[in-house]
Amino acid sequence: MAADSRQAARAVAAVAKVGAVLSVDTGGLIETCVQATGDSVPEYFEIIEKSGEKVGAISAGLATMFLSAVQTEGDLLLYEFWDAMRAMGRRRCAQGVSLDTLLEVVSIHRQVVLAAVEAALGTGAGSEQALLTAQRRMEAAMEKHTLSLTRGYLDGMQERYQEQQGVLRALISVAGAMNRSLEVRDVAETGLSETLSATGMESGCLWLPGATGRDLVLAYSSGLTWEEDRALRESPRHPGGDDLIGRAATFEGSVRGSFSLVPQGAQDWHALAVALRFKGELTGVLSVATRANRQFTPTEMSFVGAIADHMAVALDRAYQHRREARTDLLTGIANRGEFERAIQREVASAERHKHPLSLLLLDLDELKLINDRHGHQAGDEAIRAVADALRKTVRASDTCARLGGDEFAVAMPQADEGQTFEVAGRIRENLAQSSASWADTPLSVSIGVVGWELGLDAPRMYQLADARLYKDKQRQHSGRRRRVIPNIADQDQGSLFQIDPGNAEPA
């Protein structure tokens, strides 16, 4: 019995000595651990390296833990490693490492350390019992640290669940705020402000396709100074460019980066950008930024990406609403309300810059006769034919609209009356060639033109053009006097162009 006790004591002493010797120079041991782990679970070290951690330092920590277990005498509590292992479990969960992979990594390190202990013990007397002692101690350590590692991993899962719940609530809040309005500006500005509030960022920008469709220009911003906003608006971005916005426009997912703004020497912004796509087409880029030196987490990147998806849908719906609200559904050209806004803008521009501006009013002749002889479907076809003739004739800078019924209008900036009469002639030529003409009822229009002069406002221009159109209609009908009054639906709009025809004075 005494001999067994002495043998056991020698085994313990031998194991402790070997553990101490191995702990002095762990370079080769750590290298073996790294190699074995890389061969068995290469994806683990890929995740570690992406996070910025050192692979060697991770293996050194695990090897030290097992060497300490080999040297420990008495009760193997080893609680000095408990918090570290629990923190590792929580961190690896956040990085997306599976629990099975994590436990396999720990097991690989135990096997490597045990193999090193066995080699150091050799094959002399008492080596077998010493190896059994080392195995027992390392198995006890493995059991305790597997428990702490698993506990930390469960903590991480709980944190991820709570984070996901918070992200979901924030996403619902942002999406709900964007969906409360059908105005493009409201959707964009609300989306930006809610995103900044949810992410804790300082500034946000929404980049939309420019006039050419080839570049992205800053359309809306939040949290920028006036100088910063102006600097960005004056610097369009090109999809595929080297800058953050250009890269985000062509990348499937969120892009991280930093950029500088005026004034020169100011602290860089650290930003996250993601493309807005609807039905596979690029519709813009959303970016959020902070001056803090911030590393964006995968959850934050996914969250901003989800917001971008919702914003793309909300903006498309707002654009669709604007098209429907500002476009005549039958012809696809501008409606009365949109034309009134356009002519007011052009008059204000003419007054400011003193450049020419003309208004052309056009009325489809004999629409009632076409409806009576060929049906209302033919009447709709005739109205669309007039709209097509306008589209083929007017410039991109002109605004053509259907005011209602058989009445159309064109606002022509940078065109005097003489030039507008030439356009009117081409409209008649295009309409005469229309496939919508009928042998017994050829399509024709009556036209009134007026050029802007100092002191004329939009309603007065309309009044004068309407009077000239009326005279043209009288001439074309050879004495048959017929005045087409805008329909009730148009009158109910409260248009600024609803003027008593009796007050119109032909020029």
N, C-alpha and C positions, 0 to 999 in steps of 0.2 A: 504493500500500500504506500509506504514511504517512497519506494522506488518510482511508483507511478506519479506521485506528487512531484518528485524531483525532475522526472522526464517532462511532465507538463510545464513545470517552471522553466526548464531549459527551452522548450518549444516557444513559450511566450516571449522569453528573452531573445531568442533567435529571430522571431517575427518582428519584434520591436526594433531590433538592430537593423534588419534588412529594410524595414520601412524608413528608418532614419537615414540610412545610406542612400536609398532611392530619392528621398526628399531633398537631398543636398544638390543633386544635379539631375533635373527633370527634363532637360532639353531633348534627349533621345526618346524618352517616354512620351512626351507631348507630341513629338513628331510622329511617333507610331500611332498615337490616338487619332491625330488629324487624318493620317493616311487611311486607317481602318474605317473611320467614320465617312470619309469622302468616298471610299469604295462601296460602302453598304448603303448609305443614304445621301447621295450627292445633292439632292434638292434641299437638304437641311442647311448645308453650308452656303448654298446660293442665297437662301433667305437671310442668313446671318450677315453675309457680305453686303447685301443690298441695304441692310439696316445700318451699316456703318460700324458694326461690331467687329472685333478681331477674332478670327477663328481660333488662333493659338491661345488667346486669353480664355476663351470658353473651355477649351480642352484642358488647359492648365488648372482651372478651377475645379473641374470634375475629378481630374487625377489627384489633386491635392486632397480632395474630400476622401477619396478611397485610401490614399496613403495614411491619412490621419486615422482612419478606421483601423488600419493594420497596426498602428502604434498604440492605440488606446487600450489601456488596461482597466479591468473592473467592468462596471456597467457601461454599455455602449450607448450613451444618451445622444451624444453628438449634436446637441441642440444649437451649437454655434453655427451650423450650416443650415438650420431649419429655415430661417428667414430668407437666406440667399436662394435656396431651392424653391421656396414658395414664390419669390419675386421672379425667378426664371420661368416658372410655369405660367405666371400671369403674362409675362412679356411675350413668351412664345405663342400663347393663345392669341394675343393681339396681332402677332405677325402672321398668323394663319398656319402655323405648324400644328399638325395633328398630334393628339396625345400619344397615339401609338408610336409615331416617329420619335417623339421626345423621349419616351421610355426606352426605345431601342437605342438611341444615342447614349443614354446613361448606362445601359447594359453593355454596350461596346466598350466604354471606358473601364467598366469594372473588369471585363475580360482581359483587356490589355494590361491593366495594373496587376491583376492576378498572375498573368503569364510572366510579367517582369519579376514579381516576388518569387514565383516558382523557380525561375532561372537563377535568381540570386541565392536561393537556399541550396541549390545544387542537389546532390544525391547522397550526401553523407548521412551519418547516424543522426536520427531524430528529425531529418528533413521532412519525412512524410507527415509526422504529427504536427510539425510547425506549419506545413502547408494547409493541413486541416484547420488549424487555428486561424490562419489568415482567411481561409474561405468562410469560416463561421462569422468572423468579424465583418467581412465585406458583405456577406449576405444580410447581416443585421443592419448594416449601414444602408444597403440597397433598399431594404424593406422600409426603413424609417424615411429615407429621402424620397422614395417613390410616393409615399403618403403625402409628404409636404409638397412635392412637385405637383401631384394631382390636385391637392387642395388649392394651390396657386392657380392651376389651369382652370379649375371651376370658378375661382374668383374672376379670372379673365373672361370666362363665358358670361358670367353675370354682368360684368361691366359692359361687354359687347351687347348683350341683350338690352340693357338700360340705354346704352348709346344709340342702338338701332331704334328703340322706342322714341327717344328724343329726336332722332333724325326724321323718323316717320311723322311725328307731330309737327316738326318744323316744316317738312315738305308739304304736308296737308295745309298748313297755315299759309305758306307762300303760294301754293297753287290756288287756294281759295281766294286769296287777295287778288291774284292776277285775273281770276275768272269773274270778278265782280263788275268788270267794265268791258265794253266792246270797243273802246277808243284805243287806238294804237299807243298814243302817248301815255295814257293811264296804265295800260298793261306793262309797258316798258319801265316807266318810273316806279310803279308799285313793285314790279318784279325785282328791280335793283335794290330798292330800299329794304324790302323784306329779306332778300338774300344777304345783304350786309348785316342785318339784325340777327339773322339765324347763324351766320358764320363768325360774327365778331370781327369782320373786316372793316377797314376804314374807307375804302373807295371801291366803286364798281363802274364798269363801262359796258355799253352795248354797241357793238360794231355791226353795221348793216351794209349791204351792197350799195355802192355809189351809183351815180347816173349811168355810167358805162357798164355796170355789172361786173367789171373785172377787178375792181378794188373794193376794199372794205373801209368805210369811213365811220368815225365816231358819231353816233346819232344821239345817244343819251349818256349822261354820266351822273355820278353821285359821289360826294365826298372829295372832289378835286377843287383846287383853287381856280380862279378865272384864268390865270396864266397857264396852268397845267391843262385845263380843258381846251384852251385855244391851241396850245402846242400840239395836242393829240389830233384835234380837228383839222389842223393844217398838214398832218402827216398821214395820208391814207396808207393802209396796209394791203399787201398783195398776198392772196392765198398761196402758200408754198414758200413764202419768204423766210428769211433767217430769224426774224423777230418772233416774239412770243405769239402774237395774234396770227401771223402768217403760218406758223407751225401748227397752231391749234385748228386753223381752218381746214387743214388736210389730214388731221390726226383723228383716229377713232378713239376718243377718250379725252381725259383732262391732261393739260400740259402745265408743268411748273416752270417758273423762271423768274428773272428779275429784270428791271428796266429803270432807266433814269429819266427824269423830267426836269423842266426848268424850275427854279433857277439852277444854273450850272453849279455843281458841287453839292447839291442837295442830296440827302440820303436816298439810296435806291429804294424802290418799291419791290416787294416780293409778292408775286402775283400767281394766280391760277386762272387758266383760260380754257374754255371748252367750246366747241362748235355747236351752233344751233342748226339742226337739220330737220326738214319736214318732207316726208316721203322720199328720203334719200338725197334731197337737194339741199345744198348749203344755203341757209337763210340769214346767217349772221354768226357772231362770236360773242360770248359772254365772258367777261373777265372780272375778277375781284382781287383786291390787293391790300397789303398792309405795309407800313414802314418797319414793323418789327421783323427781326431775323427769324422767320417762322418756317418750320418744315411742315408741309402739308401732309396729313395722314391719308391713307387710302380711303378712310371713311369720308373725310372732307372732300376728297376728289370725286368720290362716287356721288356725294350729296349735291355738289355743284353740277355734276353731269346730269343728275336727275332733274334739277331745277331747269337746266338748259332744255331738256326734253319737253318739260311742261311749258316753258316760255315759248318754244318754237310753235307748239300747238296753239297756245293762247294768242300769239301774234298773228298766226295764219287766220285764226277765226276773226280777229279784229280787222285784218286786211280785207277778208271776205265781206265783213259787215260794211267796211268803208266803201268797197267796190259796189255793193248792193245799194248803199245809201246815196252814193254819188254817181251811179251809173244808171242809165235808162235800160231797163231789162229787155225791151224789145229790140233795141238797136245796138246796145253795147257802147254807145258814146255817152258823154256826160249828160246828166239830167239838169233840170231847171235850177235846183239849189246850187249845184256845183258850178254851173255857168255864171250864176249871179256872183258867187264868190270870186270867180276868175275875172270877170269883167271889172269888178270893183278893184281888184289888185292891179289890173292893167291900167285902169284910169289913174290910180294913185301913182303908178310908175311913170306914166306919160307926163303927169303934172310935175313930178320930181325931176325927170331927166329931159323933159321937153322933146320926146321922140314921137313919131307918128303912131297912131292907133286907129283902127277902123272896126266898125261893127257891121256885120252882114246878117240880115234877117231873111229867112227863106220860108216860103209857104207852099206846100204841095197842092197843086191845082186838082180839082175834080176828085178829091178823095171820096166824097159821098157817092159820086157817080160810079166810081170803081167798086165801092162796097155794094151798091145796089145791083150792078150788072154781074159782078163776079164773086161776090161774097166777101165777108170780113177777112177771111184768110188772104185773099188777094190784096185787100187794103193793107194788111200787115206787111205783105211782101213789098208793096209799093213804098211804104214808110222805110223799110229796111234798105230798099234800093237807093233812097235819097241819102241815108246815112252812109252807105257804101260809096256813093259818089263824093260825099264830103271827105271821107277818109282818103280816097284816092287823090284828091285835089289839094287839100290844105297842107300846110307845113306842120312839122312836129311841134313847133313853138306855138301854133294856133290852138285854140280851144273850140271844138265844135260840140254842139249839144242839141238834144231834142227838148224843146221847151214844153211840149205837150201836144197831143193831137197830131196835127199835120204841120206844126210850126217848129222851125229849126233856127239856130243862130250860130255864128262863128265870130269869135274875138280874134283879131289879127294885129298883134303888136308889130311895130316897125313896118307898117303898110299904110300908104295913103289911099284916098278914095279911088284914084286912077288904077292903082295896082289891085285894089279889091274888086273893081269892076272886071278886070281881066280874069281874076279867079272865078268870079260869078259866071263868066262866059264858059270857062272850062268845066264848071260844075254842070251847066246845062248840057254841054257836049257829052260828058261822061254819063249823065242820066239818060240822054237820048240813046246811048248804046247799051243801056241796061237790058238784061234778059227779062226783066220784070215788065217790060212794055207790052201793051196789048194793041192789036191792030185797030180796034175801034176806040180805044182810050189811051193814047200815047201819054207817057209821063211828062209833065212840065211843071215848072215852079215859077212863082212870083218872087221877086227879090227886091229888098230895100237896103241901101248902103248909106252909112254916114261916117264921116271922119271926125276924130276928136279935135276940138278947138279949145283954147283956153277958156275956162269957165263952164264947160260942159261936164256934167256928172253922168254917172251910168244911167239913171232913170231917164234923163233928158235925151241921151244918145238913143236909147231904146225908143223913146217917143218919136223922134225924128225919123229913125230907120223904119219904124212901123208905118208912119204916114207915107213914106216913099214906097214901101212895099204895097200899100193899099192902092196907090196911084198906078203902080205897075200891074196889079191885078185887074184894075179897071180897064187899062189899055188892052190887056190880053183877052179880056172877055167882051171886048167891043161893046161897051155900054152896059153889060150885065154887071150890076153892082152887088157884090157880095162881100160881107165883112165877117171873117171867122173870128169869133170870140173865144179865148181860152176856156177850156172846160171847167166844170165846177170843181173838180179835184185840184186843178191848178190854182183856182181862185182861193180855195181853202188854205193854201200854203202861206198866205199872207205875203206874197212876193212883193218886193220893192218895185217890180216892173209892172204892177197892175195899175195902169194909168188910164184915165178916161180918154178914149179915142177922140172925143170931141174937142179935147184941148190940144191935140197934136196939130202942129202947123207945118205943112209940107214946105220944104226949103226950095 
